[in-house]
């Protein structure tokens, strides 16, 4: 079962289709060979549907994991940007202090 935003995907074999084939053969409406062919195609489609749902489930899980990783990385990037802004502000203050100290040193000569 894969769930996405409240949607649950479940594959249950629909035996009514297979029972209907058996009934059609019993009544003589179709041959056993045609019923066998239809049964084979039905089973192939059912298998494909189950695989598709399994792939969809896997993709949902991968999407959730990637979204989680993205959010973690986004938070880390925001922290780095804040740190960079703080570092830039500290550098500006050091430059100003350096310029002021140089001016004072020149004035004292």
C-alpha positions in Angstrom: 0.0 0.0 0.0 1.3 3.4 -0.9 -0.3 6.5 0.6 0.0 10.0 -0.8 -2.0 12.8 0.6 -4.7 10.5 1.9 -4.9 8.3 -1.2 -4.3 4.6 -0.5 -3.3 2.4 -3.4 -4.3 -1.2 -2.9 -4.3 -4.0 -5.5 -6.7 -6.9 -4.8 -7.2 -9.6 -7.3 -10.7 -9.2 -8.8 -11.8 -12.8 -8.9 -15.1 -11.9 -10.4 -13.4 -11.4 -13.9 -11.9 -14.9 -13.6 -15.1 -16.4 -12.4 -17.0 -14.8 -15.3 -14.5 -16.4 -17.7 -15.2 -19.8 -16.1 -18.9 -19.1 -16.4 -18.6 -18.2 -20.1 -16.7 -21.4 -20.8 -19.3 -23.5 -18.9 -22.1 -21.9 -20.9 -20.2 -22.4 -24.1 -20.1 -18.7 -25.0 -16.2 -18.9 -25.4 -13.7 -21.6 -25.8 -11.3 -22.8 -23.2 -8.5 -21.5 -25.3 -10.0 -18.0 -25.4 -10.6 -18.1 -21.7 -7.0 -19.2 -21.1 -5.7 -16.4 -23.3 -8.0 -13.8 -21.5 -6.9 -15.2 -18.1 -3.2 -14.9 -19.1 -3.7 -11.3 -20.3 -5.6 -10.4 -17.1 -2.9 -11.9 -14.9 -0.2 -10.0 -16.9 -2.1 -6.7 -16.5 -2.7 -7.4 -12.8 1.1 -8.1 -12.3 1.9 -4.9 -14.2 -0.5 -2.9 -12.0 1.1 -4.3 -8.9 4.6 -3.4 -10.1 3.4 0.1 -11.0 2.0 0.6 -7.6 5.2 -0.7 -6.0 7.2 1.7 -8.1 4.9 4.5 -7.2 5.3 3.7 -3.5 9.1 3.6 -3.9 9.0 7.0 -5.7 6.9 8.5 -2.9 9.3 7.2 -0.3 12.3 8.6 -2.3 10.5 11.9 -2.7 9.9 12.1 1.0 13.6 11.3 1.8 14.8 13.9 -0.8 12.5 16.5 0.6 13.8 15.8 4.1 17.4 16.1 2.9 16.6 19.3 1.0 15.1 20.8 4.1 18.1 19.9 6.2 20.4 21.3 3.6 18.3 24.5 3.3 18.6 25.1 7.1 22.3 24.5 6.9 22.6 27.0 4.1 20.6 29.6 5.9 23.0 29.2 8.9 26.0 29.6 6.7 24.5 32.7 5.1 23.8 34.2 8.5 27.4 33.3 9.6 28.8 34.9 6.4 26.8 38.1 7.1 28.1 38.2 10.7 31.6 37.6 9.4 31.2 40.4 6.9 30.0 42.8 9.6 32.9 41.9 11.9 35.3 42.5 9.0 33.8 45.9 8.4 34.2 46.8 12.0 37.8 45.6 12.0 38.4 47.7 8.8 36.9 50.7 10.5 39.0 50.2 13.7 42.1 49.7 11.6 41.5 52.9 9.6 40.7 54.8 12.8 43.9 53.4 14.5 45.9 54.3 11.4 44.5 57.9 11.4 45.3 58.2 15.1 48.8 56.9 14.6 49.4 59.4 11.8 48.0 62.2 13.9 50.4 61.4 16.7 53.5 61.8 14.5 
